[in-house]
Amino acid sequence: MQRNPVFYGKTRLHRFDAPDGSYGVLYTGRDLHCAFIETFAKAAGTRIVTTTALRERSLSELKAVRPLRLIDLTQSGALVRVGADARLFSGSHDDSQLWSKALHSHSCKAEGILYPSRLDPLRHSIALFQDRAPKLIELNRQSWYAPGKLRAALAGIMDHYELQLIETQFIPQRKPAVRVVQTRMFPETS
């Protein structure tokens, strides 16, 4: 079963989820590195990725039907201007969710937040607000483990982050066939 890549969660488990569940949030990465690291290395210190995890997830390229209106927290001075600091991206989810609600409620009516990835601050993530975001079109989808161009990119990403790939699919070894030669089909009877 393939999941729809456009999923606006209301679980209140993630960084910029609505603290009261009043709107859904879709999390995306702006490039392959960000999408990968936010998907597979959610916990700091994670250094292993399994082939099972890669097979279970896909990379989808999405395009909005019009340009997005985002609150850009990646630029120099942005955090000071809104009265926050880097804990917004790396601190308590409770605090980040309150910020999400405040930014969602702001008169600019932004459709989401552009923010630095917690695990790689040079990469940028987007949290889109369901009730405001334009329609997203899926341009393509490919398993992270599929052969082709993505496989080469995956190798580069794994090298960049110095991650280890562990094969988790068990492929039993076949025993060689035993050849039995029977010289007599019917033993002699006396």
N, C-alpha and C positions, 0 to 999 in steps of 0.2 A: 504494500500500500504506500503510495506516494502522498506526502502531505503537501498542502497548498503552502507555497513560500510566503504568501501574504497572510499573516496571522497577527491579529491585534489582541494581545493578551490583557486580561484583567485580573491576574492572579495576585497582584500586590507582592510578588516575590522578587521582582527585578528592579533595577536602579531607578528608572524614571516612570514606573507604573503609577497610575493614579492612586493616591493613598486611600481613597474612598471607593475605588473601582468604578468611578463615574465615566471614564473613557478608556478605550483600549490603546495599547502602545505596541508598535512594530519596531523591532530593532534590526538595523542593517549596518553593514560595513561599506565604506566608500571604495575599497579596493580589495583584492584577493587576500593580501596579508591580514588586513583587519577582519575580514569575514572569517578567515581560518582561525586566527588566534582567539577571537571572541567565541567561536564555536567549540574548539577543541582544547583550549587551555584556559578554561574559566577560572581555575584556581591557580594562584601564584605558586610557582614551583613545579607545575606540571611539566614533565619533560618527555613523556611517553605518549604516543598516539598509536592506537591499534588499527589494524586493517578492518576489523569489524566496525569500529566507529566510522571510519572513512566510507565503508560500503553503505552504512545506514543513513548517511547524510548527503545532501546534494547542494551544489552551488547554483543559485539562480541569479540571473542578471535581470534586474527590474528597471523599468523606465516609467517615470511619472508622465501623465498626459500633458502636463504643463510644469514650468519651473516651480520648485518648492520654496515656500517662505519659511526659513529656518532661523532660529535664534542661534547665532554662531558664537560658541564659547571657545573656539580654537584660536582666535586671534589675540595678539598681545593687547593687554588692557581690558579684555572682555569681562573677565571675572571681577576685577576691581569695579568696573562700571555697574555691574549688577549687585555688588556687595557680597560676593562669594569668594571662595578659594578652591584649591585643587581637591579638597575633601569632597566636593560635589561629585567627582568622578571616582574617588577611591575610598571614601568614608562610608558611613552608615547609610544603608538604603532608606531608612526612615527619613533622614534629612534630605536625601536626594529626591525622594517622593514628594516631600513638602515643596521643594523647589520646582518640581515638575508641575505641581498644582498651581503654584504662583505664576510660573511662566505660561502655562496653559490659559490662565485667567487674565493675563496681561492684555491691555487694549490693542496691542499690535496684531492679535489674532494669528500668531504664528502657527504653522502646521506641524512643527516639531523642533527638535533641538539637535544641533550639530556639536559634537563634543569629542575630546580626545579619548582614545581607547585607554582603559585603565592598565592594560598589559603592554601597550606600545603607544605612548602618547604622541608619536609622530604620525600615527594612523588615526583616522577619524571615523566615528560611528554616528549614526543618525537614529534618533528616537522619534517616530512619527505618531502624531495624535490621530486616532481613528476618525473622530468626528469632524476633522478638518482636512485631512490629507486628500489630495486628488487621487483619482483612480491610478493604480499601478498596473502596468502591463509586463508580463513575464516574457522576456525576449528569448531566453534559453535556459535550460537546466541540464546539469550534468553531475553524475556521481563524483564525489571527490576521488574515488578510487578508479574511475574509468580510464582506460588507455587513451592517449591522445595528447593534445596541447596542455590540458589541465594537469596531466601527470607530470609533465616537465616543470610546470609552474609549481606544483606541489613539492617536487624535489628541491627546488630553489627556496621555497618557504621553510621547509624542514631544516635545510642547511642554515638559513638565516637565523632561525631561532634555536639552532643546535638541539633539535628534538630527535628522538629515536622512534623508529617505526617498528612495531612488534606485530608479527604475523600471528593472527589468532584463529585462523580457520584451520581446523584439523583435517588433514587429508591422509587417510589411512594408507599405509603401504600395502600393496597387494603381495600376497605370498606367491612365489613362483609355482606354477602348476607342477604337480608331481606326476610324472609319467610312469604308469604301471604297465609293464609288459607281461601279459599272461601267455604262456606258451601253449597251454591246452585249455580249450574252452570246456571240455567235458573230461574230467579225470577218468581214467580207466577204472572200471569196476571189476572186481574179481568174482 
